[in-house]
Amino acid sequence: MTNKNNEYSIKAISPIDGRYSSQIDQEINNINSEFGLIKKRLYVEIKWFIFLSSLKPINKKFSLNKSEKDYLLKINKNFDIKDALKIKDIEKITNHDVKSVEYFLKDKFDKHKTLKNKKELIHFCATSEDINNISYALMFKESRDILLKKLNDLCRIIKKYEIKYADTSMLSRTHGQKASPTTFGKELKVFTSRLDKQSLFMKKRSVFAKMNGAVGNYNAHHFVLPEVKWNVETKKFLKSIGLEQNQFTTQIENHDWLSESLNDITMISNILLDFSKDMWIYIMLDYIKQKNIKTEVGSSTMPHKVNPINFENAEGNLEITTALSQSISKKLMSSRLQRDLTDSTVLRNLGVIYAHFYISISSLIKGMNKIDINILKINEDLNVSWEVLAEPIMTVMRYHNVDNSYDIIKQATRGKEINQDTIKDIINKSDLKNTIKNKLLKLEPKDYIGLAKKLTTKKN
């Protein structure tokens, strides 16, 4: 990072552009910044112009040759910061962000010997929201690919631990109390299974857009060119740029798909929050050791500490992600009558959600890369937790029709100090056959893991 960038970063109000700027994929910035939005608007205007020029009877007046098409595509390909600043300068005069893009494009047409005579087709029959909703839809798709790739990177790391510790017995805890043993790998499998499902929902969700004019009725389109099947042609246009058509809209695209997509992010974030908290607790229990980085400081006053900062950082960023996702998802579901402008400022914060989501995943990846499993401590806790065998003893007694099985075990174990001798005594005093007693007497907490290993190694 250059000194100039460092200065900008240290003066930034948002930690996204400040402290955490180096932790974000720069493509997230490029796509969702003001520059990214302007560039995407320009792209949509150019693609719409090219599409219109091929339609009958428009092509009789505005058909394009290969040279003209190449010129138009280069405008977008070569678009840079200087161009974006020119558009911002135009906006100072027009006080309209989309119209400024149109005027910028017209200026480019004026510099071409033949296109200058076709510039009135720019933004033809389009309302600003036609350009905007398509731009945001395309920006979301590109951002989604980056976010899901990062999430997949995290899941891949978790799955390595999952397989490695598929048969590593560990006490489970329900209500914070000791419960039936599980394996460390299986508990990780719970999370990767949930994440795989939700990420697939997010990936497969269709992204919709509209190109139907001022209030969604093709008013201008139909009045000027009634012979064109506009709903069919605009569907073709949207499909050509990778979007589905929403046929029934007001001036704005209804945002339902976007609200659903933000709910996908909320779902995944909440799963990751659950994961972060569990990892934090395993660290607290000393089941997980964090690798000591010699140059790092854990506490300004307690030199011995190695804090779970990556999991805590992830937790904080996930809380922000879910708060913004839920708030914006709810807001986008309504707009007064055929349009109000409140969604405009809200949509500009989508990149903020994506950035915090990305930062949280990055933090979890860092955290996972710095852990070791403390087998000694896990086994130590198992070896002093014989009370967890109350369940299998009671279940066997029930199966063999021993009267009051539950109450017998409850009276012998609930709220009492239980050790191996206690368990042996319960088994020996039971009315079970000796062969069954012998099987129970051989059972240790570490062996009582059911199908945990098999479940862990099973594909979803």
Secondary structure, DSSP 8 states (H G I E B T S, - for coil): --HHHHHHHHH-SSTTTTTTGGGS-HHHHHHHSHHHHHHHHHHHHHHHHHHHHTSTTTHHHH---HHHHHHHHHHHHT--HHHHHHHHHHHHHH--HHHHHHHHHHHHHHTSTTGGGSGGGTTTT--HHHHHHHHHHHHHHHHHHHHHHHHHHHHHHHHHHHHHTTT-EEEEEETTEEEEEEEHHHHHHHHHHHHHHHHHHHHH---EE----SSSS-HHHHHH-TTS-HHHHHHHHHHHTT-EE--S-SSS---HHHHHHHHHHHHHHHHHHHHHHHHHHHHHTTSEEE---TT--S-SS-TT----HHHHHHHHHHHHHHHHHHHHHHHTT--STT--SHHHHHHTTHHHHHHHHHHHHHHHHHHHTTEEE-HHHHHHHHHT-GGGGHHHHHHHHHHTT-TTHHHHHHHHHTTS---HHHHHHHHHHSS--HHHHHHHHT--GGG--TTHHHHHHS--
